[in-house]
Amino acid sequence: MRSARLALAALALATVAALGAAPAVADGVTNPKHFFWGQSGSTVDALSNDVIYHGGSAGPGAIGVEIKPAVYLIYWGPDWVQGFSVPDVNGKTYSSKTLQSYLNSFFSNVGGSPWAGVQTQYCRNVLAGTTSCAGVHGAEFVTNPKHQLKGVWTDPTPVPDDIVTLGLAQNLVDDPIAMEAMRASAHFGYDPDATYIVMTPPRTIGTGQPVYCGYHTQTTSIDGLGNPYRLQYSFIPYLNMDWVIGSCGANSVNATSNSFGNGVFDGYSIVVGHEYSEAVTDPDNFFSVQDGWNDATTSENADKCAWYHLQNIPLAGHQYAVQPTWSNEAFDAGKDGCAVSR
C-alpha cells in the first residue's frame, strides 16, 4: 500500500507539472478545473478559517451561488449501455447498473437532507468579504429543495481518445468533457442553477488518472465553442480502477460491501457529493476567478473537509458514505467547522 501511495504522489506531481506547463492558447483557454485529489490524509491547515464570499461578479452570467440546486447525471459512453463489472477492495464484483442505481438514489434523496442543509447558510447579493449572511438585508440564500435530481442520461456516444490530452492536462477550446456537458444541457434543457455531472467508464483517460478523483468548473460564452450561456459541470472519472483501488474512497467507510453498493461505491457518493456541494456554493469560474464562497487560499467548502471524518448518512432508508462540508456557522460558534448536518 505504501508503494502504491508513493506512486500516486509521483503521478500527482507529474499532473500538477502538466497543468502548470499547459500552453496558453491565444483565444482558446477555457476555465481551469478545480481538482479534488485522492486521499492525502490531512486538512489541518484548512480547518482554522472561514470561507469568504467573493462578490459573485466574475464576468457576464455569474451567479455567485446556486439558489435552487439541481443535478443532472450523465453516464457517458457505450460501456454504460452494455454494462461492466466494478470490483471492491476485497475483489468482489458489482455491476455498473448497481453503481448507477446507487448514485441515482443518492441524488434523488439528498435534497432536503440535513447534509445538504449545511450549504443553506451561504448566499449571494451580499458584499465581498462577507462570512455570514445571517440578518443581511437582501441576501439570497442557497435553498435545499427535495427532488434535486432532474434527469439521468446514458449517452451511448463513444468517449473520444483525445480526452487524454484535451480534457484534463490542458484547458483547450475543444475540451471534450465541456462539450459533453453542453450536449447534456441541450438534451435536458438549460438550468442556470444546475450542475451537469459527467461520468466516464473504466479506462485511464487523463494525465495521472486516477490520482485526482474529479473536478468541477464552468463553461463560458467566450471559450471558443460558441456557447450561448455558462453552465456548471463536473467530471467524475471511473473511481474503482483496479491498480489504485481505494485512493478515491472505495470501501473507505464500509469495509465490507453489501448488495446495495455500500462499500464498493463509497467513493462515488463521497466524490460526487464533494463536487456537487462546491458547485452549489462556488459555481463561477471565469479565467481562474472563483467569485463564490472559498477561503483565503481558495479552498472551497468541501476542500476544507476533504477525506476528514468520512461517515454514512441515512437517506430514504439507505446509507451513503459522505464527507462533511465546511460550516462558518459551526466554526464561529466554537465547534468543528466540518459539519454533516444543519
C-alpha positions in Angstrom: 0.0 0.0 0.0 2.9 2.4 0.8 4.5 1.8 -2.6 1.1 2.5 -4.2 0.7 5.7 -2.4 4.3 6.8 -3.4 3.4 6.0 -7.0 0.3 8.1 -6.6 2.2 11.0 -5.2 4.7 10.9 -8.1 1.8 10.9 -10.5 0.1 13.8 -8.7 3.3 15.8 -9.0 3.5 15.0 -12.7 -0.1 16.1 -13.2 0.5 19.4 -11.4 3.5 20.0 -13.6 1.5 19.2 -16.7 -1.3 21.6 -15.6 1.2 24.3 -14.8 3.0 23.9 -18.1 -0.1 23.8 -20.3 0.4 26.3 -23.0 -1.9 29.3 -23.2 -3.9 29.4 -26.5 -4.4 32.9 -27.7 -8.2 32.9 -27.7 -8.8 29.3 -26.6 -8.2 28.9 -22.9 -11.2 27.6 -21.1 -11.7 27.8 -17.3 -9.2 25.9 -15.2 -10.6 22.9 -13.3 -10.9 22.8 -9.5 -9.5 19.3 -8.8 -10.4 17.0 -5.9 -7.2 15.0 -5.2 -7.0 11.5 -3.9 -6.7 10.8 -0.2 -3.8 12.7 1.3 -4.6 12.4 4.9 -4.7 15.9 6.2 -6.9 19.0 6.1 -5.5 20.6 9.2 -4.3 23.9 7.5 -7.8 24.5 6.2 -9.7 23.9 9.4 -8.8 27.3 11.1 -10.5 29.9 8.9 -13.9 30.8 7.4 -14.9 30.7 3.8 -15.5 34.2 2.4 -17.9 35.4 -0.2 -16.0 36.9 -3.2 -18.8 39.0 -4.8 -20.4 36.8 -7.4 -19.3 39.1 -10.2 -16.7 37.2 -12.2 -17.8 38.0 -15.7 -21.1 38.0 -17.6 -23.6 35.4 -16.4 -22.0 34.9 -13.0 -24.5 33.7 -10.4 -22.4 33.6 -7.1 -24.2 30.6 -5.7 -26.9 28.2 -7.0 -30.1 29.4 -5.3 -32.2 26.3 -6.3 -29.7 23.5 -6.7 -30.4 20.9 -9.3 -28.4 17.9 -10.7 -28.3 16.1 -14.0 -26.3 12.8 -14.2 -24.7 11.9 -17.5 -23.3 8.4 -17.9 -21.1 8.9 -21.0 -20.0 6.1 -23.3 -21.3 2.8 -24.7 -19.8 0.8 -21.8 -22.7 2.2 -19.6 -25.2 0.8 -22.1 -23.5 -2.6 -22.4 -22.7 -2.8 -18.7 -19.4 -3.6 -16.9 -18.1 -5.0 -13.6 -16.8 -3.0 -10.8 -14.5 -4.6 -8.1 -14.4 -3.7 -4.5 -11.2 -3.8 -2.3 -11.9 -7.4 -1.4 -12.2 -8.5 -5.1 -16.0 -8.9 -5.1 -17.6 -7.5 -8.2 -20.7 -5.4 -8.8 -22.4 -4.3 -11.9 -22.3 -0.8 -13.4 -26.1 -0.9 -13.2 -25.9 -1.2 -9.4 -23.5 1.8 -9.4 -26.0 3.8 -11.5 -28.8 2.9 -9.1 -26.7 3.9 -6.1 -25.9 7.3 -7.5 -29.3 8.0 -8.9 -30.8 7.1 -5.5 -28.3 9.4 -3.7 -29.2 12.4 -5.7 -32.9 11.6 -5.7 -32.9 11.9 -1.9 -30.1 14.3 -1.0 -32.4 17.3 -1.4 -34.0 18.4 1.8 -31.4 16.4 3.9 -29.5 17.8 6.9 -26.3 17.1 5.0 -27.3 19.3 2.0 -28.7 21.8 4.6 -25.2 22.8 5.6 -24.8 24.8 2.4 -28.0 26.8 3.0 -26.1 29.3 5.3 -24.4 30.7 2.2 -25.9 33.3 -0.1 -25.4 35.9 -2.8 -26.3 39.6 -3.1 -24.0 40.4 -0.2 -20.7 42.4 0.0 -17.5 40.7 -1.0 -15.7 39.7 2.2 -18.9 38.6 3.9 -18.5 35.5 6.2 -22.1 35.3 7.5 -25.3 36.0 5.6 -27.4 35.9 8.8 -29.5 39.1 9.1 -28.2 40.7 5.9 -31.0 42.5 4.1 -31.5 41.3 0.6 -29.3 38.2 0.9 -30.4 35.4 -1.4 -29.7 32.1 0.2 -29.0 28.7 -1.2 -32.1 26.6 -0.7 -32.4 22.9 -0.1 -35.4 21.7 -2.1 -36.3 18.0 -2.3 -36.1 16.1 -5.7 -32.9 17.9 -6.8 -32.1 15.1 -9.4 -33.8 16.5 -12.5 -32.6 14.0 -15.1 -30.4 11.0 -15.9 -29.0 10.3 -19.4 -27.0 7.3 -20.5 -25.3 8.8 -23.6 -24.0 6.0 -25.9 -21.7 8.3 -27.8 -18.1 7.0 -27.6 -15.8 8.8 -25.3 -13.1 10.2 -27.7 -9.5 9.1 -27.3 -8.3 12.7 -27.3 -9.9 13.2 -23.9 -6.4 12.3 -22.6 -4.8 15.4 -24.0 -7.7 17.7 -24.5 -9.9 17.1 -21.5 -7.6 17.3 -18.5 -4.0 18.3 -18.8 -4.7 21.3 -21.0 -7.7 23.6 -20.9 -8.2 23.9 -24.7 -11.2 25.1 -26.6 -12.2 21.7 -27.7 -12.3 20.2 -24.3 -14.5 17.1 -24.9 -15.9 17.0 -21.4 -17.1 20.6 -21.6 -18.7 19.7 -25.0 -20.4 16.7 -23.4 -21.8 18.9 -20.6 -23.1 21.3 -23.3 -24.7 18.3 -25.1 -26.3 17.3 -21.9 -27.7 20.8 -21.3 -29.2 20.6 -24.8 -30.6 17.1 -24.1 -32.2 18.1 -20.8 -32.7 21.8 -21.2 -30.6 24.6 -19.7 -30.9 25.3 -16.0 -28.6 28.1 -14.6 -28.8 26.6 -11.1 -27.9 23.1 -12.1 -24.7 21.0 -12.1 -24.3 18.6 -15.0 -22.2 15.7 -13.7 -20.4 13.7 -16.4 -19.1 10.2 -15.6 -16.9 8.1 -17.8 -16.5 4.3 -17.8 -13.4 2.2 -16.9 -10.2 3.2 -18.6 -7.3 5.5 -17.8 -8.4 8.7 -19.5 -6.2 11.5 -18.3 -2.8 12.5 -17.0 -2.2 10.9 -13.6 -5.6 9.2 -13.5 -6.9 8.4 -11.1 -4.7 10.4 -8.8 -7.4 13.1 -8.7 -10.9 12.0 -8.2 -12.9 14.7 -10.0 -13.4 18.3 -10.6 -16.0 21.0 -11.2 -15.8 24.1 -13.4 -17.9 26.1 -15.7 -18.2 26.8 -19.4 -18.4 30.3 -20.7 -19.7 32.1 -23.8 -16.1 33.0 -24.7 -14.5 29.6 -24.7 -14.3 29.3 -28.5 -17.2 26.8 -28.6 -19.8 29.4 -29.3 -21.7 28.6 -26.2 -24.6 30.9 -25.5 -24.5 30.5 -21.8 -22.4 29.5 -18.8 -23.2 26.2 -17.0 -21.7 24.4 -14.1 -20.4 20.9 -14.8 -18.4 18.3 -13.0 -16.2 15.5 -14.3 -16.0 12.2 -12.4 -13.6 9.6 -13.9 -14.0 5.9 -13.2 -13.1 5.7 -9.5 -12.6 2.0 -9.0 -9.5 1.5 -11.1 -8.0 -1.9 -10.1 -4.4 -0.7 -9.9 -5.1 2.0 -7.4 -8.4 1.0 -5.9 -9.2 2.9 -2.7 -7.4 6.2 -3.4 -10.8 7.8 -4.2 -12.7 6.3 -1.4 -13.8 2.8 -2.3 -14.7 0.9 0.9 -13.3 3.8 3.0 -16.4 4.0 5.2 -17.9 0.5 4.8 -15.1 -2.1 4.8 -17.4 -4.8 3.6 -19.6 -4.2 0.6 -23.3 -5.0 0.6 -25.8 -5.7 -2.2 -26.9 -2.0 -2.3 -23.4 -0.8 -3.0 -22.3 0.5 0.3 -18.6 -0.1 0.5 -17.7 -0.6 -3.2 -19.4 2.7 -4.1 -18.4 4.7 -1.0 -16.0 6.7 -3.2 -18.7 7.7 -5.6 -21.1 9.3 -3.1 -18.1 11.0 -1.4 -16.6 12.4 -4.5 -19.8 13.3 -6.4 -21.2 14.8 -3.2 -18.0 16.8 -2.8 -18.2 18.3 -6.3 -21.9 18.9 -6.1 -21.6 20.9 -2.9 -18.7 23.0 -4.2 -20.6 23.7 -7.4 -23.6 24.9 -5.4 -21.6 27.3 -3.2 -18.8 28.4 -5.6 -20.1 27.8 -9.1 -18.5 30.6 -11.1 -15.0 30.1 -12.6 -14.1 32.9 -15.0 -10.4 32.7 -16.1 -9.4 31.3 -12.7 -11.5 33.8 -10.8 -13.8 32.0 -8.3 -16.3 34.5 -7.0 -18.4 32.5 -4.7 -17.5 31.0 -1.2 -13.9 29.9 -0.7 -11.3 30.7 1.9 -8.1 32.9 1.7 -6.3 30.0 -0.1 -9.2 29.4 -2.5 -10.2 26.2 -0.7 -13.9 25.6 -1.1 -16.4 24.2 1.4 -15.7 20.6 0.5 -12.0 21.0 0.0 -11.7 22.2 3.6 -13.1 18.9 4.9 -11.7 16.5 2.2 -11.2 12.9 3.5 -11.9 14.1 7.0 -14.4 12.3 9.3 -15.9 10.3 6.5 -19.1 8.7 7.6 -22.5 7.2 6.5 -25.6 9.4 6.4 -29.2 8.0 6.1 -31.3 9.0 3.1 -34.7 7.3 2.4 -33.8 4.1 4.2 -30.3 3.6 2.8 -26.9 4.7 4.0 -24.4 6.7 1.9 -20.8 7.5 2.6 -20.1 11.2 2.6 -17.6 13.7 3.9 -18.5 16.8 5.9 -18.6 20.2 4.3 -17.5 23.5 5.8 -19.8 25.5 8.1 -18.8 29.0 9.0 -21.7 29.0 11.4 -20.4 26.0 13.3 -16.8 27.2 13.3 -17.7 30.6 14.5 -19.7 29.0 17.4 -16.6 27.2 18.5 -17.5 23.9 17.0 -15.8 21.7 14.4 -16.2 23.6 11.1 -16.7 20.3 9.2 -20.4 19.5 9.5 -22.7 16.8 8.2 -26.0 18.5 9.2 -27.7 21.8 9.8 
